[in-house]
Amino acid sequence: MTVENFVDLIEEMIDLKLQQHVESHMKPTPEIAAILSEKKMTDARRLKQIRAELIRSLSENAAPTQDLQRV
């Protein structure tokens, strides 16, 4: 994963979290509430995917660093 991809994932995660915060303070109509409920589930899945990608990337890149710290 490139540094640019890593930053893009962080930005996407922040954007999703900000949207969640705003949506949690809304007083939606029943129709909008149904749409937001679906969006919330989709966003939760995407956040989980982003976390997994970031963890995998950091884990792959951390292995050599951990070896250096032991020396």
N, CA and C atoms as a LAMMPS dump frame, in Angstrom:
ITEM: TIMESTEP
0
ITEM: NUMBER OF ATOMS
213
ITEM: BOX BOUNDS ff ff ff
-5.0000000000000000e+02 5.0000000000000000e+02
-5.0000000000000000e+02 5.0000000000000000e+02
-5.0000000000000000e+02 5.0000000000000000e+02
ITEM: ATOMS id mol type element x y z
1 1 1 N 0.858 -1.179 0
2 1 2 C 0 0 0
3 1 3 C 0.896 1.232 0
4 2 1 N 0.569 2.162 -0.863
5 2 2 C 1.365 3.382 -0.929
6 2 3 C 0.949 4.333 0.195
7 3 1 N 1.785 5.292 0.443
8 3 2 C 1.486 6.298 1.459
9 3 3 C 0.215 7.061 1.072
10 4 1 N 0.074 7.35 -0.219
11 4 2 C -1.111 8.073 -0.682
12 4 3 C -2.386 7.257 -0.432
13 5 1 N -2.335 5.952 -0.697
14 5 2 C -3.495 5.091 -0.434
15 5 3 C -3.813 5.06 1.057
16 6 1 N -2.778 5.01 1.863
17 6 2 C -2.948 4.982 3.315
18 6 3 C -3.664 6.259 3.782
19 7 1 N -3.202 7.389 3.298
20 7 2 C -3.81 8.675 3.658
21 7 3 C -5.25 8.742 3.158
22 8 1 N -5.493 8.236 1.956
23 8 2 C -6.862 8.215 1.424
24 8 3 C -7.797 7.421 2.328
25 9 1 N -7.331 6.293 2.83
26 9 2 C -8.158 5.489 3.736
27 9 3 C -8.441 6.227 5.045
28 10 1 N -7.432 6.903 5.568
29 10 2 C -7.626 7.684 6.801
30 10 3 C -8.649 8.79 6.55
31 11 1 N -8.52 9.473 5.423
32 11 2 C -9.477 10.54 5.091
33 11 3 C -10.886 9.993 4.931
34 12 1 N -11.02 8.844 4.291
35 12 2 C -12.345 8.233 4.126
36 12 3 C -12.94 7.857 5.478
37 13 1 N -12.096 7.327 6.356
38 13 2 C -12.57 6.953 7.685
39 13 3 C -13.046 8.186 8.457
40 14 1 N -12.292 9.252 8.385
41 14 2 C -12.675 10.491 9.067
42 14 3 C -13.981 11.027 8.502
43 15 1 N -14.114 11.003 7.174
44 15 2 C -15.34 11.47 6.536
45 15 3 C -16.548 10.661 7.004
46 16 1 N -16.411 9.35 7.035
47 16 2 C -17.517 8.5 7.486
48 16 3 C -17.873 8.779 8.947
49 17 1 N -16.865 8.961 9.758
50 17 2 C -17.109 9.245 11.183
51 17 3 C -17.802 10.593 11.363
52 18 1 N -17.394 11.602 10.596
53 18 2 C -18.055 12.908 10.67
54 18 3 C -19.508 12.814 10.222
55 19 1 N -19.753 12.055 9.163
56 19 2 C -21.13 11.856 8.706
57 19 3 C -21.969 11.178 9.786
58 20 1 N -21.39 10.165 10.431
59 20 2 C -22.109 9.477 11.512
60 20 3 C -22.467 10.451 12.628
61 21 1 N -21.535 11.313 12.969
62 21 2 C -21.772 12.275 14.038
63 21 3 C -22.917 13.222 13.674
64 22 1 N -22.872 13.757 12.463
65 22 2 C -23.92 14.678 12.004
66 22 3 C -25.268 13.965 11.969
67 23 1 N -25.285 12.765 11.417
68 23 2 C -26.537 12.018 11.302
69 23 3 C -27.124 11.662 12.669
70 24 1 N -26.273 11.477 13.66
71 24 2 C -26.766 11.13 14.99
72 24 3 C -27.492 12.297 15.654
73 25 1 N -27.27 13.507 15.174
74 25 2 C -27.905 14.693 15.743
75 25 3 C -29.067 15.213 14.893
76 26 1 N -29.424 14.451 13.852
77 26 2 C -30.515 14.862 12.965
78 26 3 C -31.86 14.414 13.537
79 27 1 N -32.894 15.091 13.117
80 27 2 C -34.274 14.703 13.422
81 27 3 C -34.954 14.37 12.088
82 28 1 N -34.634 13.192 11.516
83 28 2 C -35.129 12.885 10.168
84 28 3 C -36.601 12.472 10.142
85 29 1 N -37.178 12.636 8.969
86 29 2 C -38.532 12.138 8.747
87 29 3 C -38.449 10.605 8.695
88 30 1 N -39.57 9.91 8.829
89 30 2 C -39.525 8.438 8.774
90 30 3 C -38.888 7.892 7.49
91 31 1 N -39.135 8.551 6.361
92 31 2 C -38.543 8.094 5.104
93 31 3 C -37.022 8.239 5.125
94 32 1 N -36.578 9.378 5.581
95 32 2 C -35.13 9.628 5.661
96 32 3 C -34.5 8.712 6.712
97 33 1 N -35.204 8.461 7.801
98 33 2 C -34.676 7.578 8.851
99 33 3 C -34.397 6.179 8.296
100 34 1 N -35.278 5.692 7.425
101 34 2 C -35.069 4.369 6.829
102 34 3 C -33.817 4.359 5.957
103 35 1 N -33.625 5.412 5.178
104 35 2 C -32.441 5.521 4.321
105 35 3 C -31.184 5.615 5.183
106 36 1 N -31.242 6.416 6.237
107 36 2 C -30.082 6.572 7.124
108 36 3 C -29.736 5.265 7.831
109 37 1 N -30.745 4.476 8.136
110 37 2 C -30.504 3.182 8.777
111 37 3 C -29.713 2.262 7.85
112 38 1 N -30.097 2.221 6.58
113 38 2 C -29.355 1.427 5.596
114 38 3 C -27.939 1.968 5.419
115 39 1 N -27.83 3.286 5.361
116 39 2 C -26.52 3.923 5.202
117 39 3 C -25.624 3.605 6.391
118 40 1 N -26.204 3.594 7.573
119 40 2 C -25.434 3.301 8.784
120 40 3 C -24.823 1.897 8.712
121 41 1 N -25.594 0.937 8.23
122 41 2 C -25.081 -0.434 8.099
123 41 3 C -23.983 -0.506 7.045
124 42 1 N -24.183 0.169 5.926
125 42 2 C -23.175 0.189 4.865
126 42 3 C -21.895 0.864 5.348
127 43 1 N -22.041 1.985 6.038
128 43 2 C -20.883 2.708 6.57
129 43 3 C -20.121 1.864 7.587
130 44 1 N -20.856 1.142 8.422
131 44 2 C -20.206 0.297 9.429
132 44 3 C -19.366 -0.787 8.75
133 45 1 N -19.91 -1.376 7.687
134 45 2 C -19.147 -2.391 6.943
135 45 3 C -17.9 -1.771 6.31
136 46 1 N -18.043 -0.584 5.738
137 46 2 C -16.895 0.068 5.104
138 46 3 C -15.837 0.442 6.139
139 47 1 N -16.26 0.932 7.298
140 47 2 C -15.296 1.26 8.345
141 47 3 C -14.531 0.01 8.789
142 48 1 N -15.234 -1.093 8.863
143 48 2 C -14.58 -2.349 9.25
144 48 3 C -13.556 -2.76 8.194
145 49 1 N -13.901 -2.582 6.913
146 49 2 C -12.962 -2.889 5.835
147 49 3 C -11.739 -1.98 5.891
148 50 1 N -11.968 -0.706 6.117
149 50 2 C -10.86 0.247 6.192
150 50 3 C -9.931 -0.124 7.346
151 51 1 N -10.513 -0.407 8.5
152 51 2 C -9.689 -0.798 9.65
153 51 3 C -8.831 -2.009 9.32
154 52 1 N -9.439 -3.009 8.694
155 52 2 C -8.697 -4.222 8.337
156 52 3 C -7.552 -3.901 7.377
157 53 1 N -7.813 -3.052 6.384
158 53 2 C -6.77 -2.666 5.431
159 53 3 C -5.633 -1.922 6.122
160 54 1 N -5.981 -1.004 7.006
161 54 2 C -4.947 -0.244 7.716
162 54 3 C -4.137 -1.141 8.65
163 55 1 N -4.817 -2.02 9.349
164 55 2 C -4.112 -2.941 10.254
165 55 3 C -3.173 -3.844 9.467
166 56 1 N -3.665 -4.384 8.337
167 56 2 C -2.822 -5.247 7.511
168 56 3 C -1.599 -4.48 7.013
169 57 1 N -1.809 -3.263 6.568
170 57 2 C -0.703 -2.454 6.057
171 57 3 C 0.315 -2.152 7.155
172 58 1 N -0.182 -1.75 8.3
173 58 2 C 0.727 -1.432 9.405
174 58 3 C 1.444 -2.68 9.917
175 59 1 N 0.764 -3.802 9.927
176 59 2 C 1.377 -5.05 10.389
177 59 3 C 2.495 -5.488 9.444
178 60 1 N 2.244 -5.36 8.139
179 60 2 C 3.262 -5.728 7.152
180 60 3 C 4.48 -4.826 7.259
181 61 1 N 4.26 -3.556 7.487
182 61 2 C 5.357 -2.592 7.551
183 61 3 C 6.023 -2.565 8.91
184 62 1 N 5.376 -3.073 9.937
185 62 2 C 5.928 -3.01 11.291
186 62 3 C 6.907 -4.137 11.561
187 63 1 N 6.827 -5.238 10.843
188 63 2 C 7.683 -6.392 11.119
189 63 3 C 9.168 -6.053 11.103
190 64 1 N 9.703 -5.387 10.07
191 64 2 C 11.134 -5.044 10.1
192 64 3 C 11.476 -4.087 11.232
193 65 1 N 10.604 -3.177 11.548
194 65 2 C 10.851 -2.217 12.629
195 65 3 C 10.964 -2.942 13.962
196 66 1 N 10.106 -3.926 14.185
197 66 2 C 10.152 -4.674 15.432
198 66 3 C 11.478 -5.408 15.56
199 67 1 N 11.983 -5.966 14.445
200 67 2 C 13.27 -6.645 14.477
201 67 3 C 14.396 -5.684 14.834
202 68 1 N 14.352 -4.469 14.308
203 68 2 C 15.38 -3.473 14.6
204 68 3 C 15.354 -3.044 16.05
205 69 1 N 14.195 -2.983 16.639
206 69 2 C 14.073 -2.546 18.031
207 69 3 C 14.66 -3.558 18.998
208 70 1 N 14.706 -4.811 18.618
209 70 2 C 15.246 -5.863 19.486
210 70 3 C 16.769 -5.834 19.558
211 71 1 N 17.401 -5.222 18.549
212 71 2 C 18.869 -5.223 18.466
213 71 3 C 19.475 -4.287 19.473
